């Protein structure tokens, strides 16, 4: 776990290129952690994390897990990503009362969730900053902000690609200002304009919809694409996504411990 930190500072750039990514975040290193293409990972959003999966990267719920859970994963040599919802309000979160009714839109299909008016950067910036502060306090290495593609959905607001671009870049700045890496969740049409702002990508079901090639700008930039399918069997997508350099696995829709990696 401490091998990367023990090396001389002059080797920092070499370490970043070589993918030495198993150690906990080094506060003295200003460069963001970037998982390399092909990095194996676990995505568990259902309850507190089960730390027994032997992979170098975990993506877990920021509210449901404690600083001690993150510290346990770090002791085991893992990097840890903090899942938070950035594009929708959730009735079951402790900060639900902080969101004014004026920014709450249509339900998004998940129980207790409603789309947010991402045009209101003035309102949402401090609320999301507080969530990212929580991730930092708990010791996470990175953030996975969910629902960064509201403009492609029926939100109840007249959102445009321009609104989404401004919102997503605000999200990236909030993470980087706190020393956290940040992943672009879905939003495939804007990848060419956002690949430089984000440190990795998280994608759901690009194989099912024939969209995986759109994620290759991240791979070409040396940044991982953390990818899952829910309905498509591994034998139908793994060969293709492996050739593209994606970090692919199949998961159940509730994102519990079960996984079937490529």
Secondary structure, 3 states (H helix, E strand, C coil): CCHHHHCCHHHHHHHHHHCCCCCCCCCCCCCCCCCCCCCCEEEECCCCCCCCCCCCEEEEECCCCCHHHHHHHHHCCCEEEEEEECCEEECCCCCHHHCCHHHEEEECCCCCEEEECCCCHHHHHHHHHHHHHHHHHCCCCEEEEECCCHHHCCCCCCCCHHHHHHHHHHHHHHHHHCCCEEEEECCHHHHHHHCCCCCEEEEECCCCCCCHHHHHHHHHCCCCEEEEECCCCHHHHHHHHHHHCCEEEECCCCCCCCCEEC
